[in-house]
């Protein structure tokens, strides 16, 4: 596939998604352990939430019909939250607290700050309307409503909503299983001493962190020996345990770039070379039935290609139907004087100035400068064949949004 034209980002992502196979197997987990998982079934409301009319404030429940003529109402009862009330006695008020059930017959609650407390009762010197400060039964969710659809990533708020419906155990899709293979005889694990020609294996840990954040289960993590036979054998072994194999390095045109060569030899290479900067030498294919996403070897290229192409593919395979990436339209506080045939993802961050929010770029955009990604909070997008001058409106994606979490 030497000489293959560069594939635009949208075309590459569409190519991956057309070949994606979402996880269908499910498991049931405790609600407390469900954060970040993908809901496997629709959840309808078994009973109204809240289950009864209740007070939105601390105060006094009254009947509006008893308030004409500026009366003093004796307090006939007290209803703490969690206690079933008796019906209100006409012509009286009931002391009530936030979350307490409204006594039958009462049709308004007056905040305690708005009443005059007297020795023989309360006086209400303000206008009161029916329904005031009452949270109605079922106002959050009514019996039979669809509360949360399948395919929803479970966040803290979904955990709370499920709890409010009495759900203790949640059916979720099993985790998407990923094998991580880094290539290069020069790679050394952190904690060991380097000899001349060696570097620490940063890509492994970048990928492990990204996969943790995207809710994947890493089932294999190895550094592959730089030989064709070792590469082929490791890919075959990974294909037996993973839903997806992610590699870093070995997908360019060098003599030691064996990942691309093995995929090409097996007839499984379907995409190579992306019109993206950094990250051009990206490959996608299969070993048997297992997809392989071959990322470049440069540290920043790994981050860019994973977030731009890999993360949307993984979310689709996870069954996530709710994560949509929009970005923000903001003025640039940097210049790109020369255009490129590739779409550039500039390491950048938002900064508040006297003129409002702008996006500034890290000065060194080399694909080997990983510290730039630590300085940055996201990417500013420079479209193909485009130059940027300060003040131009650009699209900015935060890392958090790109991860879909």
N, C-alpha and C positions, 0 to 999 in steps of 0.2 A: 504493500500500500504506500510505497515511497512516492512522493509527489502528490499525495491526496490533498485536495483543497481543504482549507480550514472550515470547520463547521460552526455556524453561528450558535450562540448560546441557546436561543429558543429552540432551534432545531435539534440540538444535542439533548436538551431536556425532554423534548417530545419523544425523541428516539428511545430514551431510557424509560419513560413512563409507559410507552406502548408495550414494552417488554416486561414491565413490572408485574409481579405476582403477589398481591396482598396476602398477608397472614390470615388464615381462617380459624386456626385452632384456638380454643379458649381455655381459660382457667378461672377459678374463683378465688379472690383474695379478700382478706379482711379490709374493711373500709380504711382503717388507719394505714394500711400498706398500699393504697391504691393511687397515691400521688404520681402523676406522670404517665399512668397506664392509659390504654385506649379502651373506652367502654365498648363491650361486645354486643350489648342488646339495648333496645329502647327501654327507657324507664318511664312508665306512666305513674300518675299519682294515685296511690291506694286510698288516700283519705285527704280531706281538705287541709290545707296549710295556710293559716293557722286553723286548728280544729274548732275554734269557737271565736265569737267576737271578743276582743280583748282591748285593754287600755293601752294607748300609745304613750301615756305620761303618768306620773304620780299626781293624784288629785282626788276629785270627788265625782262619783257617778250620780246623775240626777235625771229627773223627768222634765223635759222642757215645759210640759203642761203645768208644772208646779211653780214656775218662775215668774208668773205675772204678779205685779204689785210689789216687787222688791221684798220678798219674804225672807225670814230667817228660817233655815231648814235644819232641824235636828239631825244629828248623824246617828243613823239607826244600825249600822253594821260596818264591819271592817273586813276587807277581802284581800289577804296577801296573795301573791302569785303562787299558783299551784293548788289553790284551795277552791273547791266548787262553791259558788255563791248561792244564797237564797234570793228569791225575787225581792226587788226593792219595795219597801213600804211606801205607798203614795204619800207625798208631802214631806219626804225625808231625803237625805243624801247618804251615800255609802262611800266611806273612805276606801280608796282603791290605789293600786300601784301598777307601775309599768309591767305589762304582760298579764295582769290579772284578768280573769274572765268577767265580762260585763254581766251584772245581775239582770235577770229577766225583768222587763218593764222599763229599765233605764235606757235612755236614747242619746245621752251625751256625757262627756267627761270634761270637767273644768280643771285646768291646771291648778295645782296648789298655790302657785304664785299669784293667781288671779282672784283669790277669794279673801274675804275677811273672816278670820277665826274669832268667834265670840264664845262667851261662857256657855250659852245654850244652843250653839249650833254654828252654822256658817251663813254668811251673806255673800251674794255674788253680784258685784257692782258692774259687771260687764255683760254684753250681749252674748247669748249662747244659742247655737243652732243645732238642730238635730244631726247626729252623726259626728259631731265635733270630737276629735281625739279618740275615735274608735277605729281600731283595725278590724275590718270585717272578716268573718269566717271565709276561708278560701280565697282571700284577696291576693295571696302569693301564688298558690296553686289550688286548682279545683280538682276534685276526684275525676279521674279519667284523662286529665290533661297529659300531653307529652311533656315531661319535665326536662329530660336530657336525651337526645337521640344517640343511637349507636354511632361509633366513630369519633366521639368527642374525647379529646385529651382531658384527663381528670386533673383539674387544678384545685387549689384549696377551696375555692368557692363551690365547685362541684361536689367536693367532699362534704361541705357543710349542707348543701341542698339535699344530697342523698341522706345525710343524717337526719335532716328535718322530716324526711319521709319514713324514717324508721329503718332504713337499709343498713344492715350490719356487714354483709358480705357482698362483693361486687363481681359480676362476671366481666372479665377483661380479655382482650386478645393476648396470647402469649407474646413474650418479647421477641423482637426481630433479632436473629442470631447472625453475628458478623465475625469473620476471621480477619485479623489484621496482620499483613505481611509487609515487613520493611526489607528493602534490598540494599546490598552494598557491603562488601567485605571490609570497608573502612569504618563501619559503624561499631561503636562500643557502648555498652550500657553505662548509664551514669553510676558513679561510685567506683569505677575502675580507672586505672591510670591509662593515659593515652601514650601511644608510641608515635613516632613520626608517620604522617600520612593518615592518621586516624582522627575521627570526630565522634562526638557523642550523638546517640540516636535520639534526636529531638522529635522526629516525626511520629515515632511510636507513641509518645506521651501526648502529643497534640491530638492524635487520632483517638486515643483512649479517652481523653477528656471530652472530645466532641461526641463520641458514641455514648458516653455516660450521660451527657446532657440531652441527647436525643432519645434516651430511654432504651438503647439497644443492649443486648447481652453479648459480650465478647467471648466467643467459645474457643478461639485459638489466637495466639499472639506470638509471632516468631520473626526472627531475622533470617532471611533466605540467603544461602550461599550463592555467590555469583558464578553459577554454572548453569548451562541449559538443563542438564539432567536433574540437578537439585531443585531448580525452579519448577520444572514440570512435576516432579514428585510431590513437592510441597503444595502446589496448587491442587493436585488430585486429592491429597489428603484433606485439605481444607474444604474442598467441595463436598466431601462426605459428611461434614458436620455443620456447615453454615448455610444460611439463606443468601448471604452475600459475602464475597471476598473483596476486601479493600487492600490495595497495595500502594506503596509509595516508592517511586523510583522504578527504573527498569522499563520505561515506556517510551523512551526517546529513540534515537537512531544509532546510538553507539554500539560497539561490539559487545559490551557487557550489559546491554539493555534486554534482558531475557524475557521479561514479562510479556511485552508486546510480541516478541518473536514466538513464544510458546503459544499464545492465543492465535497468532496468524498461522502457524504451522498446523494447528488443530482445526482450522476453519472456523474458529469461534470469535474472531475479531470483527465487530460490526461497526465500530466507531473509533476514529483516531484523529487527533489534532483538532483542537478547539480554538475558535477565534476569540480568545480571552487573554488578558494580560494582567497579572502573570498566570501561567498555567497552560500554555499551549499544548504540551505533549500529554494530553489526557487520552486514555483508552477505555473502551468498554467492550465486553464480550462475554463469553461463557466457557467454562470448563464442564463438559457434560451439560447438565441442566442448571448449574449454579452460576449466577451472574458474577462477573468480575469487573470492578471499577478500579482501573489503574490510574492513580493520581501521580503527578510529577514528583520529583525528588526534592526540589527546593522547598525549604520550610514554609515560606509565605504562600507558595503555589499550592501546597497541601491545604492550607487553611482556606484559601480563596475557592479552589475547586470543590472542596467538600461542602462549603456553605452555599455556593451558588448552584451546584449541580447535584452533589451527593445528598445533601439534607432534604431537598424536595422529593427525591427518589425514595429515600428511606421513609419519610412520612407517608408517602403513598403506599409503600409496602407494609407499613405498620397499620394501615386502615384508618389513618388520621384524616378525617373529612372536614376539619374545622380550621386548620391553620392556613391563613391567607397572608401573603406578603405584599404590602403596598408601598412601603418606603415613604419618604418625606421629600417635598420640593422646597429646597432652601438655596440661598445665594452662596456661591463659592467664595472663599477667601484665599484662593490660590489660582495659579495659572498653569495651563498646559498649552504651550505655544505650538507644539507640533502634533499633528493628527496621526492616528495609527489605523491600520486596517483591522485591528483587534479592539474589542471592548475592554477598557481598562477599569479595574476595581482598585481605586486609590485608598490606601489606609488613611482614615480621616476621623475627625471627631467634631461634635458640635461645640461651638463656643458662643457665649453671650457677650455681645459688644454693645456700645451705645446705640447702634443702629438696629439691634435685635440679634436673633440667632443667625450665625453663619457656619459654614463648614470649612475647617482648616485641614490641610494635608500635612502628613509627616514629610520632612524635607528629603529623606532618602527612601525612594520607592523600589530599591533593589529587592529581588525575590529571595535573597538570602538574609535580609535584615529582619529577623523575627521580632526584635525589640520594638519595631514600628507597630506591630500588631498589638503589643501590650500597651503602647501609648494610645492607640486608636480605640474608638468605641464602635467603629463600623466601617463601611465602604462608601465612598463617593463614586458614582458611575460616570465615566467619560465615554460616551457612545463612539462607535466606529466613525472614522473620518471626521472627527470633531475636535476643535480647539476650545480651550476654556480661558476666559479672562475673568478677573475678580468681579464679582457682582452677577455673573451669569447664574441662572437658576439650574441646579443640578438635582439628580435623585440621590438621596442618601438612605442607606439601609443600615440599621443598627445590627450588631452581632446578635443581640437578643431576638430581634425579629427574624433574622435569617435562620436561627435555630428553631423558630416556631414555638418557643416556650415563654 
